[in-house]
Amino acid sequence: MVREAQEEAGLLIDPADVELAHVVHMVDKPGDQPRIGFVFRARQWTGTPEVREPDRCVSWGWWPAGALPEPIVPYTRAAIEGIRAGRPYTELGWT
């Protein structure tokens, strides 16, 4: 997470300031390979987010957790909802 934040957003994060916030166990559609997403929280960082991979991200923004924009990646929404509900784990897409 520390390396990715530097590469993708230009943020400097001390590994001691990182904690696991949520886990999402997901499958996009029946028959697809299951995946696990680990969502981390940085308690503090240095820098201002900037778009460093414009082919993957067009902008950064901050929204209230209860008013997320559309469209949004489904596992991102699931993780935020899980965190807000106080759950450490969410399953998504399993039938």
N, C-alpha and C positions, 0 to 999 in steps of 0.2 A: 504494500500500500504506500509506503514511504517513497519508493522508487517511482511508482506510477504517478503519484501526486506531483512529483518533480517533473517527470517527462511530459505528462499530459496537461498540467495546469500551472506549472511554474511555482508550486508551493513547496516550502521547506518544512518538513515535519520531523520532529525528534521521535524515534521509535518508542521511547518511554511515554509519549503522549498519545499512543494508539491503543484502542481496546476493541475487541470483537463486540459488535452491536447486535447482529442478527445473522441467522443462517436460513437460506431459502433452498429447499430441495424441490427441483422443478423438472417437469417434462413438458415440452412445447405442444406435442400432440401424440396420441397413442402410437406406439411403435418407435418413437424417437428415443435416442439415448438420453437417459436421465442426467441431470447436471446439478451441482451444488454451488450456490453462490454464497460467499462469505462477505458480509457487509461490516466494514470497520468504521469507527468514529475516531476522529482526531480531536482531542480536547483543546488543542491550540496549534497554530501554524504561523509561519512568517510568509508574507507576500500577498499579492492580490491575484486571484484566479485569472488566467489568460488562456485563450484558445491556442493550444500548441499543436493540435492535430485537426486542422480544419476539414480534412476529408472524413472525419468521424464525428466531429462536434462543431456546431455552428455558433453556439454562444453559451455563456454561463449565466445563470440567474438564480435568485433566491425567491422562494414562494412559501407562504404559510403551509404547514404540513396538511392542513385540512382543505387546502385550495390548490392542489397540484394542477399543472397545466395538462392539456391534452394536445397531441398524443403523448403518452409516457410509456416507457418500457414496462410491461406487466410485472416482471419480478422486482423492479424498483418500487412500484406502487405497493406490492405485497410486503416488501421489506419495511417500508415506511409505516404502513398500517400495523404490521407486527410489532415494530418498535414502540409505536404510540400506544398499543394495547398492552405493552409490558411482556410480550412473548419473546423468547429467544429464538424460536424456530417456526417456520411456515412451510407448508407443502403447497405447491401450485401446479395445476394441470393434471393431477392424477385422477383417474376415473375408477 
